Amino acid sequence: MTNGSVPLRYRISIDRDRCMECGRCVENCPYGTFRWEGDRIVVDSRNCTACHRCIAMCPRDAITLTEHPCDYRTHPVWTRDARESIYNQAKTGKIILAGMGNASPLPPIFDRLLLDACQVTNPSIDPLREPMELRTYIGKKPSRLSFKRGEGGEVELQTELSPNLKLDTPIMIGHMSYGAISLNAQLALAKGAHEAGTFLGTGEGGMHPAIFPYQDNMIVQVASGRFGVDVDYLNRGAAIEIKIGQGAKPGIGGHLPGEKVCADVSCTRMIPLGSDAISPAPHHDIYSIEDLAQLVRSLKEATEWKKPVFVKIAAVHNVAAIAAGIARSSADAVVVDGFRGGTGAAPKVFRDHVGIPIEAAVSAVDQKLRAQGVRNEISVIASGGITNAADVTKTIALGADAVYIGTAALVAMGCRVCGNCYRGLCPWGIATQRPDLVARLNPEVQAEHVANLIHAWTMEVSELMGAAGINAIESLRGNRDRLRGYMLDEGMLKVLDVKPVGA
């Protein structure tokens, strides 16, 4: 099977009347789609990944990209994707890697959930004229509060409160490690999170010294490989997260290709230069909820019980029972990551075929914790496929306290979701460690874009809450009466505990 026998996925065309042969497309494409032949630019469309860098940088709008310019014979089972996966594996004998989230054409449940609104007898609230409380606290909450009067008559709180993260918005940025993304990208996310009054996860790659100024807005992660983990790292974070699994690849560990392990990444992760950073599928000291509880308490002991500890799991069929066990492990929050969660590198077969939707998972978790009377003992953070403020609002109405966004934050910085993160050639300076590509991303400019996105979504959440007659995020949490299902079958409505439209 020769390369030429596979039909083109994309075709790049240059309008020669508009092109002034400036060479910006050649300079900007790291995949080799453009090259000089004498004084003329020629195109090899087979190298194109549809990253749109050339289109964005062309000063004369001379470049056009067409998707599927030549395709296979139509077949309901043997799709282009199915056939090309076989061609690739027949040539290489290897697992096919992919980046970003699930690319299967499965309808998002979010799109079939509609938010209810108030009219006449139960009037809506105008967020422009009335206060809306979106401040969110992540961590354990007491079941009751005890007070006493001091000698001067002042009221004193007797109940000892657990450490909580205070968010100005229910939107946080998920874990993206240094290595999977560039230092400039992580700096932009950290600064953007700081400006928006929220938090960013470090991922499993440790914390580079350049991030230290934003450590009060960072959640440090302890994954199965324990890359970059020491007491100093744990104490720098505002919270700690134990990563058991992630939505893009439930049941396996992380994989950072050696090509992306530069000197700085090597130092930060505490691994050899140029070596693959492959974390094990399980934590080798966790094989039960009791083992997990021991690690939770060990991390709290190491940080003098001053920081909340989260546990991140992938959304799988028994996610509710697992979350109930985590709630009894001394953890302060459970993070549930749905099957549309993004990743820098995952086996394509896992990304597209393993895990369940976050909508069903977070609803099941919330219902189970309520049924067992432990909902207030732990916060619930949801992630995986959240693309707009309506998704945020629906997720909280299904039972989450807050959400993580990942791909959306990268898109705010210029990502075109081309899915080639694992190659380390990101032309936007995000998922790469190549110095010339990293330099393309300005952390100051992109931090503002990230903060703007979070501010805009937060305002939209306020508007949606007001329309539903709700003025506090706490009143939205788990309030399924504000949701209606449209074109969802009876079984799914039962899982979500949501009524159909018209009911």
BATIKE-784154 format. One line per field, with one value per residue (C-alpha): residue number from 1; residue in three letters; chain; y, z, x. Coordinates in steps of 0.2 Angstrom, whole numbers. Layout:
% residues N
n NUM|...;
res ala|...;
chain A|...;
north Y|...;
up Z|...;
east X|...;
***
This chain:
% residues 503
n 1|2|3|4|5|6|7|8|9|10|11|12|13|14|15|16|17|18|19|20|21|22|23|24|25|26|27|28|29|30|31|32|33|34|35|36|37|38|39|40|41|42|43|44|45|46|47|48|49|50|51|52|53|54|55|56|57|58|59|60|61|62|63|64|65|66|67|68|69|70|71|72|73|74|75|76|77|78|79|80|81|82|83|84|85|86|87|88|89|90|91|92|93|94|95|96|97|98|99|100|101|102|103|104|105|106|107|108|109|110|111|112|113|114|115|116|117|118|119|120|121|122|123|124|125|126|127|128|129|130|131|132|133|134|135|136|137|138|139|140|141|142|143|144|145|146|147|148|149|150|151|152|153|154|155|156|157|158|159|160|161|162|163|164|165|166|167|168|169|170|171|172|173|174|175|176|177|178|179|180|181|182|183|184|185|186|187|188|189|190|191|192|193|194|195|196|197|198|199|200|201|202|203|204|205|206|207|208|209|210|211|212|213|214|215|216|217|218|219|220|221|222|223|224|225|226|227|228|229|230|231|232|233|234|235|236|237|238|239|240|241|242|243|244|245|246|247|248|249|250|251|252|253|254|255|256|257|258|259|260|261|262|263|264|265|266|267|268|269|270|271|272|273|274|275|276|277|278|279|280|281|282|283|284|285|286|287|288|289|290|291|292|293|294|295|296|297|298|299|300|301|302|303|304|305|306|307|308|309|310|311|312|313|314|315|316|317|318|319|320|321|322|323|324|325|326|327|328|329|330|331|332|333|334|335|336|337|338|339|340|341|342|343|344|345|346|347|348|349|350|351|352|353|354|355|356|357|358|359|360|361|362|363|364|365|366|367|368|369|370|371|372|373|374|375|376|377|378|379|380|381|382|383|384|385|386|387|388|389|390|391|392|393|394|395|396|397|398|399|400|401|402|403|404|405|406|407|408|409|410|411|412|413|414|415|416|417|418|419|420|421|422|423|424|425|426|427|428|429|430|431|432|433|434|435|436|437|438|439|440|441|442|443|444|445|446|447|448|449|450|451|452|453|454|455|456|457|458|459|460|461|462|463|464|465|466|467|468|469|470|471|472|473|474|475|476|477|478|479|480|481|482|483|484|485|486|487|488|489|490|491|492|493|494|495|496|497|498|499|500|501|502|503;
res met|thr|asn|gly|ser|val|pro|leu|arg|tyr|arg|ile|ser|ile|asp|arg|asp|arg|cys|met|glu|cys|gly|arg|cys|val|glu|asn|cys|pro|tyr|gly|thr|phe|arg|trp|glu|gly|asp|arg|ile|val|val|asp|ser|arg|asn|cys|thr|ala|cys|his|arg|cys|ile|ala|met|cys|pro|arg|asp|ala|ile|thr|leu|thr|glu|his|pro|cys|asp|tyr|arg|thr|his|pro|val|trp|thr|arg|asp|ala|arg|glu|ser|ile|tyr|asn|gln|ala|lys|thr|gly|lys|ile|ile|leu|ala|gly|met|gly|asn|ala|ser|pro|leu|pro|pro|ile|phe|asp|arg|leu|leu|leu|asp|ala|cys|gln|val|thr|asn|pro|ser|ile|asp|pro|leu|arg|glu|pro|met|glu|leu|arg|thr|tyr|ile|gly|lys|lys|pro|ser|arg|leu|ser|phe|lys|arg|gly|glu|gly|gly|glu|val|glu|leu|gln|thr|glu|leu|ser|pro|asn|leu|lys|leu|asp|thr|pro|ile|met|ile|gly|his|met|ser|tyr|gly|ala|ile|ser|leu|asn|ala|gln|leu|ala|leu|ala|lys|gly|ala|his|glu|ala|gly|thr|phe|leu|gly|thr|gly|glu|gly|gly|met|his|pro|ala|ile|phe|pro|tyr|gln|asp|asn|met|ile|val|gln|val|ala|ser|gly|arg|phe|gly|val|asp|val|asp|tyr|leu|asn|arg|gly|ala|ala|ile|glu|ile|lys|ile|gly|gln|gly|ala|lys|pro|gly|ile|gly|gly|his|leu|pro|gly|glu|lys|val|cys|ala|asp|val|ser|cys|thr|arg|met|ile|pro|leu|gly|ser|asp|ala|ile|ser|pro|ala|pro|his|his|asp|ile|tyr|ser|ile|glu|asp|leu|ala|gln|leu|val|arg|ser|leu|lys|glu|ala|thr|glu|trp|lys|lys|pro|val|phe|val|lys|ile|ala|ala|val|his|asn|val|ala|ala|ile|ala|ala|gly|ile|ala|arg|ser|ser|ala|asp|ala|val|val|val|asp|gly|phe|arg|gly|gly|thr|gly|ala|ala|pro|lys|val|phe|arg|asp|his|val|gly|ile|pro|ile|glu|ala|ala|val|ser|ala|val|asp|gln|lys|leu|arg|ala|gln|gly|val|arg|asn|glu|ile|ser|val|ile|ala|ser|gly|gly|ile|thr|asn|ala|ala|asp|val|thr|lys|thr|ile|ala|leu|gly|ala|asp|ala|val|tyr|ile|gly|thr|ala|ala|leu|val|ala|met|gly|cys|arg|val|cys|gly|asn|cys|tyr|arg|gly|leu|cys|pro|trp|gly|ile|ala|thr|gln|arg|pro|asp|leu|val|ala|arg|leu|asn|pro|glu|val|gln|ala|glu|his|val|ala|asn|leu|ile|his|ala|trp|thr|met|glu|val|ser|glu|leu|met|gly|ala|ala|gly|ile|asn|ala|ile|glu|ser|leu|arg|gly|asn|arg|asp|arg|leu|arg|gly|tyr|met|leu|asp|glu|gly|met|leu|lys|val|leu|asp|val|lys|pro|val|gly|ala;
chain A|A|A|A|A|A|A|A|A|A|A|A|A|A|A|A|A|A|A|A|A|A|A|A|A|A|A|A|A|A|A|A|A|A|A|A|A|A|A|A|A|A|A|A|A|A|A|A|A|A|A|A|A|A|A|A|A|A|A|A|A|A|A|A|A|A|A|A|A|A|A|A|A|A|A|A|A|A|A|A|A|A|A|A|A|A|A|A|A|A|A|A|A|A|A|A|A|A|A|A|A|A|A|A|A|A|A|A|A|A|A|A|A|A|A|A|A|A|A|A|A|A|A|A|A|A|A|A|A|A|A|A|A|A|A|A|A|A|A|A|A|A|A|A|A|A|A|A|A|A|A|A|A|A|A|A|A|A|A|A|A|A|A|A|A|A|A|A|A|A|A|A|A|A|A|A|A|A|A|A|A|A|A|A|A|A|A|A|A|A|A|A|A|A|A|A|A|A|A|A|A|A|A|A|A|A|A|A|A|A|A|A|A|A|A|A|A|A|A|A|A|A|A|A|A|A|A|A|A|A|A|A|A|A|A|A|A|A|A|A|A|A|A|A|A|A|A|A|A|A|A|A|A|A|A|A|A|A|A|A|A|A|A|A|A|A|A|A|A|A|A|A|A|A|A|A|A|A|A|A|A|A|A|A|A|A|A|A|A|A|A|A|A|A|A|A|A|A|A|A|A|A|A|A|A|A|A|A|A|A|A|A|A|A|A|A|A|A|A|A|A|A|A|A|A|A|A|A|A|A|A|A|A|A|A|A|A|A|A|A|A|A|A|A|A|A|A|A|A|A|A|A|A|A|A|A|A|A|A|A|A|A|A|A|A|A|A|A|A|A|A|A|A|A|A|A|A|A|A|A|A|A|A|A|A|A|A|A|A|A|A|A|A|A|A|A|A|A|A|A|A|A|A|A|A|A|A|A|A|A|A|A|A|A|A|A|A|A|A|A|A|A|A|A|A|A|A|A|A|A|A|A|A|A|A|A|A|A|A|A|A|A|A|A|A|A|A|A|A|A|A|A|A|A|A|A|A|A|A|A|A|A|A|A|A|A|A|A|A|A|A|A|A|A|A|A|A|A|A|A|A|A|A|A|A|A|A|A|A|A|A|A|A|A|A|A|A|A|A|A|A|A|A;
north 0|16|33|39|26|34|47|65|71|89|99|115|127|143|157|162|179|184|175|187|172|180|163|165|148|139|147|144|126|114|99|102|106|121|121|132|125|139|155|147|139|122|112|94|92|75|83|95|93|107|117|133|142|145|153|164|170|173|192|191|177|167|150|139|122|109|94|77|83|64|51|32|23|27|12|12|1|3|22|32|31|13|9|21|14|-3|4|13|-3|-14|-3|0|-14|-1|7|22|38|53|69|80|72|58|61|48|56|52|65|75|73|91|96|87|95|111|124|129|148|157|167|178|169|164|179|178|188|202|199|217|224|211|202|185|174|163|161|143|133|116|105|96|105|102|94|107|122|125|142|150|167|174|184|200|193|190|175|162|147|131|119|116|119|109|119|124|132|148|151|167|157|138|136|130|125|106|97|100|96|104|93|89|108|121|132|148|139|134|151|159|147|150|169|168|158|170|185|176|171|152|138|128|110|106|89|75|85|93|112|123|137|150|145|148|166|158|143|150|147|130|112|100|82|66|53|35|39|52|63|79|75|80|89|106|103|97|112|124|120|127|109|92|80|61|56|38|40|52|52|51|35|26|11|16|28|44|44|59|55|57|69|82|78|93|98|109|95|82|93|97|79|71|59|57|69|62|47|43|47|32|32|15|10|9|17|3|7|8|-7|-3|12|9|11|26|33|30|40|54|55|54|69|79|74|80|97|99|96|113|109|100|83|79|62|61|46|43|41|23|12|10|28|32|18|23|41|35|26|41|51|40|41|58|66|83|82|69|74|64|66|61|51|67|74|79|73|76|58|42|26|31|15|21|39|34|19|18|28|36|53|66|70|53|51|67|64|46|52|66|54|41|53|61|44|39|55|60|73|88|78|80|92|85|93|87|88|81|89|106|118|133|142|132|116|123|127|110|101|110|107|89|89|96|110|116|111|109|115|110|110|126|135|129|135|152|153|148|129|123|105|97|82|81|86|70|74|89|101|112|127|138|135|126|107|108|110|116|133|141|135|139|157|160|160|176|171|189|190|173|174|189|178|164|176|184|167|163|180|179|161|167|181|169|157|172|176|158|157|173|166|151|162|157|170|158|144|134|134|128|113|97|107|95|103|117|104|96|82|83|68|57|40|35|25|40|52|40|40|59|60|73|76|76|93|97|88;
up 0|-6|2|-15|-15|-1|-6|-1|16|13|-3|-1|-16|-19|-29|-40|-45|-26|-20|-19|-15|2|9|25|22|20|36|46|42|52|43|26|16|7|0|-12|-29|-36|-34|-34|-19|-22|-11|-4|2|9|23|28|45|43|57|47|51|33|30|46|41|22|20|3|8|-6|2|2|11|5|16|8|-10|-15|-5|-5|-12|0|12|28|38|29|32|27|45|46|30|34|51|44|30|43|55|40|36|54|65|79|89|81|92|92|100|107|111|105|86|84|77|92|97|113|126|131|114|119|136|136|150|157|160|171|165|174|190|194|186|180|188|178|182|176|190|204|212|206|217|207|220|222|236|232|247|261|269|287|289|303|311|330|338|355|362|368|384|375|368|350|341|338|326|335|320|312|293|280|268|252|236|233|215|208|194|193|179|181|168|168|169|155|159|154|141|133|131|130|144|136|134|152|157|148|156|173|171|163|178|190|181|181|199|196|195|183|184|182|174|178|173|189|190|181|191|179|185|204|203|200|212|222|207|203|207|207|201|208|194|193|186|200|188|197|213|229|245|238|223|234|245|231|225|231|231|226|214|213|195|194|176|162|150|134|139|154|161|154|160|151|137|133|118|120|106|118|133|131|144|154|153|158|174|179|177|184|170|157|142|127|136|134|149|151|167|173|170|189|204|211|229|225|223|234|242|258|248|240|257|264|249|252|270|267|255|268|281|270|267|286|282|274|256|249|240|224|216|197|189|171|168|167|170|189|192|205|216|214|218|234|240|236|247|261|258|266|249|247|229|215|197|184|166|152|136|126|137|127|128|120|115|117|107|95|99|117|113|102|110|129|143|144|142|157|157|162|174|184|186|192|204|211|213|222|234|238|241|253|262|259|245|256|261|244|230|212|197|180|163|146|131|138|124|129|144|142|144|160|166|162|170|186|185|183|200|198|209|196|179|171|153|143|124|125|134|120|107|115|113|94|94|78|85|71|83|80|97|100|85|94|79|84|73|86|99|111|110|106|114|98|103|86|87|106|103|92|107|117|135|139|124|126|145|141|129|141|155|142|138|157|160|145|150|168|162|151|166|176|162|161|180|180|166|177|192|201|209|217|210|225|220|202|208|205|201|187|187|177|163|150|138|120|108|122|125|141|148|146|154|169|170|170|181|169|163|144|136|139|156;
east 0|8|5|-2|-16|-25|-37|-33|-41|-38|-33|-24|-26|-16|-24|-9|-17|-18|-2|13|26|30|34|24|15|32|38|22|18|28|21|29|14|22|40|50|54|65|55|38|29|22|10|9|-8|-5|5|-10|-18|-31|-23|-27|-10|-7|-24|-22|-5|-8|-8|-18|-31|-24|-25|-40|-43|-56|-60|-62|-58|-57|-66|-69|-85|-99|-102|-113|-100|-84|-82|-66|-60|-62|-53|-39|-36|-34|-22|-11|-10|-7|8|15|9|6|-8|-15|-13|-25|-27|-41|-58|-69|-72|-86|-103|-113|-126|-121|-134|-132|-140|-155|-157|-166|-166|-183|-187|-200|-215|-228|-232|-214|-205|-187|-173|-163|-145|-141|-152|-152|-137|-132|-121|-110|-96|-93|-84|-76|-73|-82|-96|-102|-120|-123|-115|-112|-110|-107|-106|-90|-87|-91|-107|-100|-105|-91|-91|-87|-88|-71|-72|-63|-52|-61|-56|-65|-70|-78|-85|-90|-79|-61|-48|-44|-27|-15|3|19|25|8|7|21|26|20|3|3|8|-6|-19|-12|-12|-30|-36|-29|-37|-54|-53|-53|-40|-30|-24|-5|-8|4|19|25|26|39|47|39|22|26|19|2|3|-11|-22|-15|-21|-7|-10|-3|-5|1|18|21|31|37|29|38|33|38|27|12|14|14|-4|-20|-27|-21|-29|-26|-29|-35|-42|-47|-62|-52|-44|-52|-42|-25|-11|-4|8|20|31|49|50|41|53|65|77|65|51|64|69|51|45|61|63|78|79|70|62|44|34|22|12|5|-13|-16|-8|3|-2|-21|-31|-46|-55|-45|-29|-36|-41|-23|-15|-28|-23|-5|-6|-16|-3|11|3|-3|-21|-22|-27|-42|-38|-48|-49|-52|-60|-66|-84|-88|-104|-101|-96|-109|-104|-85|-89|-99|-83|-72|-84|-80|-61|-58|-57|-65|-70|-73|-69|-79|-72|-83|-79|-78|-63|-48|-30|-13|-11|-22|-25|-38|-48|-49|-53|-68|-75|-72|-81|-98|-105|-103|-121|-126|-111|-113|-132|-129|-116|-127|-142|-131|-123|-140|-148|-134|-135|-117|-119|-113|-98|-90|-90|-93|-83|-88|-78|-77|-85|-91|-92|-102|-110|-127|-117|-110|-127|-134|-120|-123|-142|-138|-128|-111|-104|-92|-84|-67|-65|-50|-51|-62|-48|-36|-47|-48|-29|-30|-31|-40|-44|-34|-31|-12|-6|4|16|23|22|7|9|0|13|1|5|23|40|49|57|52|34|32|38|22|11|11|6|0|-11|-18|-20|-32|-42|-44|-50|-62|-69|-72|-79|-91|-97|-99|-111|-121|-123|-130|-142|-148|-150|-160|-171|-174|-178|-163|-151|-138|-127|-131|-149|-145|-135|-144|-160|-166|-183|-175|-171|-182|-177|-181|-179|-172|-178|-187|-172|-160|-173|-174|-155|-154|-169|-176|-194|-198|-203|-221|-221;
***
